[in-house]
Amino acid sequence: MLSRFGRALAAAAIIFAAFSPALAHEGHDDDEAPQPSASTLPRGEAASGAFEIVAIARGDNLEIYLDRFATNEPVTGASIEVESPSGPVKAAADADGTYKVAAPWLAKNGRTDLIFTVTAGDTTDILPLTIQTVAGAAQGAARHDEAAPGYLNKASVLLVLGGALAGALLSAIALRGRRRAAALVAILSVLLGARELQAHEGHGHEEEKAQVAISTVSGERAQRLPDGAVFVPKSVQRIFALRTLLAENATHKKATELPGRIIPDPNASGYVQSAVGGRLSAPSGGFPRLGTRVKQGDVLGYVTQPIQAIDASDMRQRQGELDQQISIVERRFARYEQLAPSGAISRTQLEDTRLELEGLRERRASLDKSRREPEALIAPVAGVIAEASAVAGQIVQPSSVVFNIIDPSRLWVEALSFESIEPSRGARASTYTGRNYDLIYQGTGFADRSQSVPVHFAVTGDTAGLRAGQFLTVLVTTDDAKEGVAVPRSSVVRGSNGQDFVYEHTAPERFMPRSVRTEPLDGDRVLIVSGFTPGKRIVSQGADLLDHVR
């Protein structure tokens, strides 16, 4: 006859055994969980030297994406004829470069071999591909969702139950009578609660699982695969506007990067300065604002020179002396006019007296003018007002810069070089936004400036977006040559560890990152000197978008 302790132990063992099958069923085996697939939609792909094609089965229709093989550019207006199990069918073209074919034969599970005859312009190509339709694709997605985070791990639940059973045994030994029975009831309640928690964890995330299943079954979600490659469906590639180029190895002249800044052309810019100290006053239309275009000779303001007390006294004394001399000469000139007809004085004396009188009057008028008329500030060149410090009533000192005028269409670049620059070499300037400008060499300084030599270049073409004082990078071509693959700067992406890498287009919907070492080539391109094999396709546009795919 079993004791109460033995009966309690047997009951706990039976309860624990009842939990084991359920746990094995709920948790499954981790080794059997399938890896997530890039897309569960049946699809096939093919490529030739001219075209790249991807065919995706969507219900009873076959959706076709046709791109240029070298550039990944969508091909529009092409003629596509499909050799299908039901005979030849011509695809209908859409405006975005996709094509559709009614394919009722896709409903049959299994392997379907198709032949595409593509004609675009003068190019005709034949591309065979195979589409494998599988009925259990949705089941694979459901199995993947069951293995998703949110379910309790089987080992974790077993550990909890094992601990509860051990507590039951210890409680049975330590307690007696009714207290032992109450403790066993409490332990059983904990076990039942753990089972309910397992049931809740197994069925409480239906909405989340449905969202994952939808995004996976749709086949339109770009994702990074376990091997580091990036799977990007053709529909997403159209959104990203991904473009590629065939990497070719060639010899290029190296370029030297120099720090530079924008300066105005000295022949098309000028300062408006005051020659005397005085008080500023505005012209009739007011002071010109920043950015106002002015012409050469325009009056931009006035400077009224203040007169000191001692200067005013000297001027009044001088005016009195001139007035007295003018009065004397006027009376003399009047007498000479009366005596000249009779021949008492010569005609020469009369003319000399008249000239003396005119000279005294001019001196008197200029003295009055110097007290009343201010100095006009005149624009020396045509351009726009780049700097202005004029305020009505402001006192300016002699040689003070009141306005700075710059012609925005005529700008120079001053670069600092640590070696001699040949005038015949080409140069380009690149801003922080990536815009490039062609430069023409103007001259090199003969005096060092902080252990460097200033070099001047003139900006050719459109100067929109540039301003005086703006910093930029000047790339000057050197005589040194290096072999490598020239790619656009947008092809190179910098990782979080500082390593540069590019994306290789290995398959129609697959891109693999490749670590590379680069050197600057010019304003638009960089030179890949190692890490990439010529002859392969490299992403030239949209690489930064691929880098953000997770």
C-alpha positions as CSV (number, residue, x, y, z in Angstrom):
1,M,0.0,0.0,0.0
2,L,1.6,3.3,-1.1
3,S,2.0,6.0,1.5
4,R,0.6,9.4,1.0
5,F,4.0,10.6,0.0
6,G,4.3,8.0,-2.7
7,R,0.9,8.8,-4.0
8,A,1.8,12.5,-4.2
9,L,5.0,11.7,-6.0
10,A,3.3,9.5,-8.5
11,A,0.6,12.1,-9.2
12,A,3.3,14.7,-9.9
13,A,5.1,12.4,-12.3
14,I,1.9,11.7,-14.2
15,I,1.3,15.4,-14.6
16,F,4.8,16.1,-15.7
17,A,4.6,13.2,-18.3
18,A,1.4,14.7,-19.6
19,F,3.2,18.0,-20.3
20,S,6.0,16.4,-22.3
21,P,4.1,15.4,-25.5
22,A,2.4,18.8,-25.6
23,L,5.8,20.5,-25.4
24,A,7.3,18.4,-28.0
25,H,4.4,19.1,-30.3
26,E,4.4,22.9,-29.7
27,G,8.1,23.5,-29.9
28,H,9.1,21.2,-32.7
29,D,12.8,20.6,-33.3
30,D,15.0,23.7,-34.0
31,D,17.0,21.7,-36.5
32,E,13.9,21.1,-38.6
33,A,12.9,24.8,-38.9
34,P,13.4,25.9,-42.5
35,Q,15.4,28.9,-43.5
36,P,13.4,32.0,-44.6
37,S,13.2,32.2,-48.4
38,A,13.6,35.4,-50.4
39,S,10.3,34.9,-52.1
40,T,7.7,32.3,-52.2
41,L,6.3,33.4,-55.6
42,P,7.2,31.1,-58.4
43,R,9.7,32.8,-60.7
44,G,12.3,32.2,-63.4
45,E,15.1,34.3,-64.7
46,A,17.4,34.3,-67.7
47,A,20.1,36.6,-69.1
48,S,22.1,37.1,-72.3
49,G,24.6,39.7,-73.5
50,A,21.8,42.1,-74.3
51,F,18.9,41.5,-72.0
52,E,18.0,40.3,-68.6
53,I,14.5,38.9,-68.0
54,V,12.6,37.8,-64.8
55,A,9.2,36.1,-65.1
56,I,7.0,35.9,-61.9
57,A,3.8,33.9,-61.6
58,R,1.0,35.9,-60.0
59,G,-2.1,33.9,-60.0
60,D,-3.1,33.1,-63.6
61,N,-0.8,35.8,-65.1
62,L,2.8,35.8,-65.8
63,E,4.5,39.1,-65.0
64,I,7.6,39.8,-67.1
65,Y,10.4,42.3,-66.3
66,L,12.8,43.1,-69.1
67,D,16.0,45.1,-68.5
68,R,19.2,45.9,-70.3
69,F,21.9,43.4,-69.1
70,A,24.7,45.9,-68.8
71,T,22.9,48.9,-67.3
72,N,19.8,47.3,-65.6
73,E,17.7,49.9,-67.4
74,P,14.1,48.9,-68.1
75,V,13.4,48.1,-71.8
76,T,10.1,49.7,-72.9
77,G,8.3,49.2,-76.2
78,A,9.8,45.8,-76.8
79,S,8.1,42.8,-78.5
80,I,8.1,39.6,-76.4
81,E,6.7,36.3,-77.7
82,V,6.5,33.4,-75.2
83,E,6.5,29.7,-76.2
84,S,4.2,28.2,-73.6
85,P,2.7,24.8,-73.1
86,S,-0.4,26.0,-74.8
87,G,1.4,27.5,-77.8
88,P,3.1,30.9,-78.7
89,V,1.7,33.9,-76.8
90,K,2.5,37.6,-77.2
91,A,3.0,39.6,-74.1
92,A,1.2,42.8,-73.5
93,A,3.4,45.8,-72.6
94,D,2.8,48.3,-69.8
95,A,4.0,51.8,-69.6
96,D,6.6,51.1,-66.9
97,G,8.5,48.5,-68.9
98,T,6.7,45.4,-67.6
99,Y,4.9,42.9,-69.7
100,K,2.0,40.5,-68.9
101,V,0.9,37.1,-70.3
102,A,-2.2,35.2,-69.4
103,A,-0.9,31.8,-68.1
104,P,-3.7,29.5,-67.0
105,W,-1.3,26.6,-67.4
106,L,0.6,27.8,-64.3
107,A,-2.1,26.3,-62.1
108,K,-0.6,22.9,-62.7
109,N,2.1,22.2,-60.2
110,G,5.5,21.3,-61.5
111,R,8.2,22.4,-63.9
112,T,7.3,24.7,-66.8
113,D,9.9,25.4,-69.5
114,L,9.4,28.7,-71.5
115,I,11.2,30.3,-74.4
116,F,11.1,34.1,-74.7
117,T,11.8,35.8,-78.0
118,V,12.6,39.4,-77.3
119,T,12.9,42.1,-80.0
120,A,13.9,45.7,-79.0
121,G,14.9,48.0,-81.8
122,D,17.5,46.2,-84.0
123,T,18.3,43.6,-81.3
124,T,16.6,40.2,-81.2
125,D,17.4,37.6,-78.6
126,I,16.1,34.2,-77.4
127,L,16.1,33.5,-73.7
128,P,14.9,30.2,-72.2
129,L,13.9,29.9,-68.6
130,T,12.1,27.5,-66.2
131,I,9.4,28.2,-63.6
132,Q,8.9,25.7,-60.8
133,T,5.5,25.9,-59.2
134,V,5.3,24.3,-55.7
135,A,2.0,23.7,-53.9
136,G,3.5,23.7,-50.4
137,A,5.0,27.2,-50.6
138,A,2.4,28.6,-48.2
139,Q,3.0,25.7,-45.8
140,G,6.7,26.6,-45.7
141,A,5.8,30.1,-44.8
142,A,3.5,29.0,-42.0
143,R,6.3,26.7,-40.6
144,H,8.7,29.6,-40.7
145,D,6.2,31.7,-38.7
146,E,5.9,29.0,-36.1
147,A,9.6,29.1,-35.5
148,A,9.5,32.9,-35.1
149,P,10.3,34.6,-31.8
150,G,7.3,34.7,-29.4
151,Y,7.0,31.0,-28.7
152,L,8.5,29.5,-25.5
153,N,11.6,27.4,-26.1
154,K,11.0,23.8,-25.2
155,A,14.1,23.5,-23.1
156,S,13.0,26.6,-21.1
157,V,9.6,25.2,-20.3
158,L,11.0,21.8,-19.4
159,L,13.4,23.5,-17.0
160,V,10.5,25.4,-15.4
161,L,8.5,22.2,-15.0
162,G,11.4,20.2,-13.7
163,G,12.0,22.9,-11.0
164,A,8.3,22.8,-10.1
165,L,8.5,19.0,-9.7
166,A,11.5,19.2,-7.5
167,G,9.7,21.8,-5.3
168,A,6.8,19.3,-5.0
169,L,9.1,16.6,-3.8
170,L,10.8,18.8,-1.2
171,S,7.5,20.2,0.0
172,A,6.1,16.6,0.4
173,I,9.1,15.6,2.5
174,A,9.0,18.8,4.7
175,L,5.3,19.0,5.3
176,R,2.8,16.7,7.1
177,G,-0.9,16.0,6.8
178,R,-3.2,18.7,5.6
179,R,-0.3,21.2,5.1
180,R,1.3,18.6,2.7
181,A,-1.9,18.3,0.7
182,A,-2.2,22.2,0.5
183,A,1.3,22.5,-0.7
184,L,0.8,19.9,-3.4
185,V,-2.3,21.8,-4.6
186,A,-0.3,25.0,-4.8
187,I,2.4,23.2,-6.9
188,L,-0.2,21.8,-9.2
189,S,-1.7,25.2,-9.7
190,V,1.8,26.5,-10.7
191,L,2.1,23.7,-13.3
192,L,-1.3,24.4,-14.7
193,G,-0.5,28.1,-15.0
194,A,2.7,27.3,-16.9
195,R,0.7,25.2,-19.3
196,E,-1.8,28.1,-19.9
197,L,1.2,30.4,-20.4
198,Q,2.5,28.0,-23.1
199,A,-0.9,27.9,-24.8
200,H,-1.1,31.7,-24.7
201,E,2.4,32.1,-26.2
202,G,1.6,29.6,-28.9
203,H,-1.6,31.4,-30.1
204,G,-1.2,35.1,-29.1
205,H,0.6,36.5,-32.2
206,E,-1.7,35.6,-35.1
207,E,-1.8,39.2,-36.3
208,E,2.0,39.5,-36.3
209,K,2.4,36.2,-38.0
210,A,-0.1,37.2,-40.7
211,Q,1.8,40.4,-41.5
212,V,5.1,38.4,-41.8
213,A,3.4,35.9,-44.1
214,I,1.9,38.6,-46.3
215,S,5.2,40.4,-46.7
216,T,6.9,37.1,-47.6
217,V,4.3,35.7,-49.9
218,S,4.0,38.9,-51.8
219,G,7.5,38.6,-53.1
220,E,8.0,42.3,-53.2
221,R,10.1,42.8,-50.1
222,A,13.8,43.5,-50.5
223,Q,15.8,41.7,-47.8
224,R,19.4,40.8,-46.9
225,L,20.1,37.1,-47.1
226,P,22.1,35.0,-44.6
227,D,25.2,35.0,-46.8
228,G,25.3,38.8,-46.9
229,A,23.7,39.2,-50.4
230,V,20.8,41.5,-50.9
231,F,17.7,40.1,-52.6
232,V,15.8,42.9,-54.5
233,P,12.8,42.0,-56.6
234,K,12.6,43.6,-60.0
235,S,9.6,45.7,-58.9
236,V,11.6,47.1,-56.0
237,Q,14.6,47.7,-58.4
238,R,12.3,50.0,-60.4
239,I,11.5,51.9,-57.3
240,F,15.2,52.2,-56.3
241,A,16.1,53.1,-59.9
242,L,19.1,50.8,-59.7
243,R,21.6,51.1,-62.6
244,T,24.7,49.1,-63.3
245,L,27.7,49.2,-65.5
246,L,30.3,46.6,-66.8
247,A,33.6,47.1,-64.9
248,E,36.5,47.6,-67.3
249,N,40.1,47.7,-66.4
250,A,42.1,50.6,-67.9
251,T,45.0,52.9,-67.2
252,H,44.1,56.3,-65.8
253,K,46.1,59.3,-64.7
254,K,46.0,59.9,-61.0
255,A,44.5,63.0,-59.5
256,T,45.8,65.0,-56.6
257,E,43.2,66.5,-54.1
258,L,43.9,70.1,-53.1
259,P,41.9,72.2,-50.6
260,G,40.4,75.3,-52.2
261,R,37.9,78.1,-51.8
262,I,36.0,80.4,-54.1
263,I,37.4,83.9,-54.6
264,P,36.0,86.6,-56.9
265,D,37.7,87.4,-60.2
266,P,39.9,90.4,-59.4
267,N,39.0,92.0,-62.8
268,A,35.3,91.7,-62.2
269,S,35.0,92.7,-58.5
270,G,35.7,95.7,-56.4
271,Y,35.4,97.5,-53.1
272,V,33.5,100.7,-52.5
273,Q,35.6,102.7,-50.0
274,S,35.4,106.2,-48.5
275,A,38.3,108.5,-49.3
276,V,37.5,110.8,-46.4
277,G,36.1,110.3,-43.0
278,G,32.5,111.4,-42.5
279,R,28.9,110.6,-42.0
280,L,27.0,108.2,-44.4
281,S,23.8,109.2,-46.1
282,A,21.7,107.2,-48.5
283,P,21.0,108.2,-52.2
284,S,17.5,109.0,-53.4
285,G,16.5,105.3,-53.7
286,G,18.1,104.2,-50.4
287,F,21.1,102.0,-49.8
288,P,21.3,98.9,-52.1
289,R,20.4,95.6,-50.4
290,L,22.5,92.4,-50.4
291,G,22.2,90.6,-53.8
292,T,21.1,93.8,-55.6
293,R,22.6,94.0,-59.1
294,V,24.3,97.4,-59.8
295,K,26.0,98.9,-62.8
296,Q,29.4,100.5,-63.1
297,G,29.1,104.2,-62.1
298,D,26.0,103.9,-60.0
299,V,25.9,106.1,-56.8
300,L,25.5,103.8,-53.8
301,G,25.7,106.4,-51.0
302,Y,27.3,109.7,-49.8
303,V,29.9,110.6,-47.2
304,T,29.5,114.1,-45.7
305,Q,32.8,115.3,-44.2
306,P,32.5,117.0,-40.8
307,I,34.1,120.4,-40.4
308,Q,36.0,121.1,-37.1
309,A,35.7,124.5,-35.4
310,I,39.2,125.6,-36.3
311,D,38.7,124.5,-39.9
312,A,35.5,126.6,-40.0
313,S,37.4,129.6,-38.7
314,D,40.1,129.3,-41.3
315,M,37.6,128.9,-44.0
316,R,35.7,132.0,-43.0
317,Q,39.0,133.9,-43.0
318,R,39.9,132.6,-46.4
319,Q,36.5,133.5,-47.7
320,G,36.9,137.1,-46.4
321,E,40.3,137.5,-48.1
322,L,38.9,136.2,-51.4
323,D,35.9,138.5,-51.2
324,Q,38.1,141.5,-50.7
325,Q,40.4,140.5,-53.6
326,I,37.4,140.0,-55.8
327,S,36.0,143.4,-54.9
328,I,39.3,145.1,-55.8
329,V,39.8,143.4,-59.1
330,E,36.2,144.1,-60.1
331,R,36.7,147.9,-59.6
332,R,40.0,147.7,-61.5
333,F,38.3,145.8,-64.4
334,A,35.5,148.4,-64.5
335,R,38.0,151.3,-64.9
336,Y,40.0,149.4,-67.6
337,E,36.9,148.9,-69.6
338,Q,36.2,152.7,-69.6
339,L,39.8,153.5,-70.6
340,A,40.4,150.8,-73.2
341,P,38.4,152.5,-76.0
342,S,40.5,155.7,-75.7
343,G,43.8,153.8,-75.8
344,A,44.8,154.9,-72.3
345,I,45.5,151.2,-71.4
346,S,46.3,148.4,-73.6
347,R,44.0,145.6,-74.5
348,T,46.3,143.1,-72.9
349,Q,45.9,144.7,-69.4
350,L,42.2,144.5,-69.8
351,E,42.2,140.7,-70.6
352,D,44.7,140.0,-67.7
353,T,42.4,141.7,-65.3
354,R,39.4,139.8,-66.5
355,L,41.2,136.5,-66.2
356,E,42.3,137.3,-62.7
357,L,38.8,138.1,-61.7
358,E,37.4,134.8,-63.0
359,G,40.1,132.9,-61.1
360,L,39.2,134.5,-57.8
361,R,35.5,133.8,-58.3
362,E,36.2,130.1,-59.1
363,R,38.3,129.8,-55.9
364,R,35.6,131.3,-53.9
365,A,33.0,129.0,-55.4
366,S,35.1,125.9,-54.8
367,L,35.5,126.9,-51.2
368,D,31.8,127.1,-50.7
369,K,31.3,123.8,-52.5
370,S,33.7,121.9,-50.2
371,R,31.6,122.9,-47.3
372,R,28.3,121.8,-48.8
373,E,28.8,118.9,-51.2
374,P,29.4,115.3,-49.8
375,E,31.6,112.6,-51.4
376,A,29.7,110.2,-53.7
377,L,30.3,106.4,-53.3
378,I,30.4,105.1,-56.9
379,A,30.4,101.4,-58.0
380,P,33.7,100.7,-59.7
381,V,32.4,97.5,-61.5
382,A,29.1,95.9,-62.5
383,G,27.9,93.0,-60.4
384,V,25.9,92.2,-57.2
385,I,26.3,93.6,-53.7
386,A,28.0,90.7,-51.9
387,E,28.7,92.6,-48.7
388,A,27.3,95.8,-47.3
389,S,27.8,97.7,-44.0
390,A,26.1,101.0,-44.8
391,V,23.7,102.5,-42.2
392,A,22.3,106.0,-42.4
393,G,24.2,108.4,-40.1
394,Q,27.1,106.0,-39.6
395,I,30.6,107.6,-39.2
396,V,33.1,105.9,-41.5
397,Q,36.8,106.3,-41.5
398,P,39.0,106.9,-44.5
399,S,39.6,103.7,-46.5
400,S,36.6,102.0,-44.9
401,V,35.0,99.3,-47.1
402,V,31.3,100.2,-47.3
403,F,30.3,97.8,-50.2
404,N,31.8,94.7,-51.8
405,I,30.7,94.1,-55.4
406,I,31.2,90.7,-57.1
407,D,30.2,89.4,-60.6
408,P,28.7,86.0,-59.8
409,S,29.4,84.7,-63.4
410,R,33.1,85.3,-63.1
411,L,34.6,83.4,-60.1
412,W,38.0,81.9,-59.4
413,V,39.2,79.1,-57.2
414,E,42.3,79.5,-55.0
415,A,43.8,76.1,-54.1
416,L,46.8,75.4,-51.8
417,S,49.3,73.0,-53.3
418,F,52.4,71.4,-51.7
419,E,54.0,70.7,-55.1
420,S,54.4,72.5,-58.4
421,I,51.4,72.5,-60.8
422,E,51.7,72.4,-64.5
423,P,49.5,74.9,-66.4
424,S,48.6,72.4,-69.1
425,R,47.0,69.9,-66.6
426,G,43.3,69.7,-66.3
427,A,41.5,70.4,-63.0
428,R,38.0,70.1,-61.6
429,A,36.4,71.4,-58.4
430,S,33.9,69.4,-56.4
431,T,31.6,70.7,-53.7
432,Y,30.4,68.9,-50.6
433,T,27.1,68.2,-52.5
434,G,28.9,66.3,-55.2
435,R,28.5,69.0,-57.9
436,N,31.6,69.4,-60.2
437,Y,33.0,72.4,-62.1
438,D,35.6,72.6,-64.7
439,L,38.6,74.8,-64.0
440,I,41.2,76.7,-66.2
441,Y,44.7,77.2,-64.8
442,Q,45.5,80.9,-64.2
443,G,48.7,81.0,-62.3
444,T,50.8,79.9,-59.3
445,G,52.1,82.0,-56.5
446,F,55.8,82.5,-55.9
447,A,55.6,82.9,-52.1
448,D,54.8,80.2,-49.6
449,R,51.7,80.4,-47.5
450,S,51.7,78.1,-44.5
451,Q,54.3,75.8,-46.3
452,S,52.1,75.7,-49.4
453,V,51.8,77.6,-52.7
454,P,48.5,79.2,-53.8
455,V,47.3,78.2,-57.2
456,H,44.5,80.1,-59.0
457,F,42.0,78.6,-61.4
458,A,39.0,80.2,-63.2
459,V,35.7,78.5,-63.1
460,T,34.3,77.8,-66.6
461,G,30.7,77.3,-67.6
462,D,27.7,77.7,-65.2
463,T,28.7,79.0,-61.7
464,A,25.3,78.5,-60.2
465,G,25.5,77.3,-56.6
466,L,28.9,78.9,-55.9
467,R,29.6,81.8,-53.6
468,A,32.7,83.7,-52.5
469,G,34.5,82.0,-49.6
470,Q,32.9,78.6,-50.2
471,F,35.3,75.7,-49.6
472,L,35.6,72.9,-52.1
473,T,38.0,70.2,-53.2
474,V,40.2,70.7,-56.3
475,L,41.3,67.6,-58.3
476,V,44.3,68.2,-60.4
477,T,45.5,65.6,-62.9
478,T,49.1,64.4,-62.5
479,D,51.5,62.6,-64.8
480,D,51.4,59.4,-62.6
481,A,49.3,56.6,-64.1
482,K,47.6,53.8,-62.3
483,E,45.6,50.8,-63.5
484,G,42.1,50.0,-62.1
485,V,38.4,50.1,-62.6
486,A,36.9,53.6,-62.9
487,V,33.4,53.8,-61.3
488,P,31.1,56.7,-60.3
489,R,31.6,58.0,-56.8
490,S,28.0,57.0,-56.0
491,S,29.0,53.3,-56.5
492,V,31.1,53.3,-53.4
493,V,29.4,52.9,-50.0
494,R,31.3,53.3,-46.7
495,G,30.4,50.8,-44.0
496,S,30.2,51.4,-40.3
497,N,33.7,50.2,-39.9
498,G,35.1,52.7,-42.4
499,Q,35.6,50.1,-45.1
500,D,34.6,51.0,-48.7
501,F,32.6,48.5,-50.7
502,V,30.5,48.2,-53.8
503,Y,27.6,46.0,-54.9
504,E,28.1,43.4,-57.6
505,H,25.0,42.5,-59.7
506,T,25.5,38.7,-59.6
507,A,21.9,37.7,-60.6
508,P,18.9,39.5,-61.9
509,E,17.5,39.9,-58.4
510,R,20.7,39.4,-56.3
511,F,23.4,41.9,-55.3
512,M,26.6,40.9,-53.4
513,P,28.7,43.5,-51.5
514,R,32.4,43.5,-52.3
515,S,35.1,45.2,-50.2
516,V,37.3,47.4,-52.3
517,R,40.2,49.9,-52.1
518,T,39.7,53.1,-54.0
519,E,41.6,56.2,-54.9
520,P,40.2,59.6,-56.2
521,L,40.3,59.9,-60.0
522,D,38.3,63.1,-60.8
523,G,35.3,64.9,-59.6
524,D,32.8,62.3,-60.8
525,R,34.7,59.0,-60.5
526,V,37.0,57.0,-58.2
527,L,39.4,54.3,-59.2
528,I,39.0,50.8,-57.7
529,V,42.6,49.5,-57.4
530,S,41.8,46.2,-55.7
531,G,38.9,44.0,-54.5
532,F,36.8,43.8,-57.7
533,T,37.2,41.7,-60.9
534,P,36.8,43.5,-64.2
535,G,34.1,42.3,-66.6
536,K,31.5,42.0,-63.9
537,R,28.5,44.3,-63.3
538,I,28.7,46.9,-60.6
539,V,25.9,49.1,-59.2
540,S,26.4,52.7,-60.4
541,Q,23.2,54.2,-59.1
542,G,21.3,53.4,-55.9
543,A,24.1,51.6,-54.0
544,D,23.3,53.7,-50.9
545,L,19.7,52.3,-51.0
546,L,20.9,48.7,-51.1
547,D,23.1,49.4,-48.1
548,H,20.0,50.2,-46.0
549,V,18.2,46.9,-46.8
550,R,18.0,44.6,-43.8
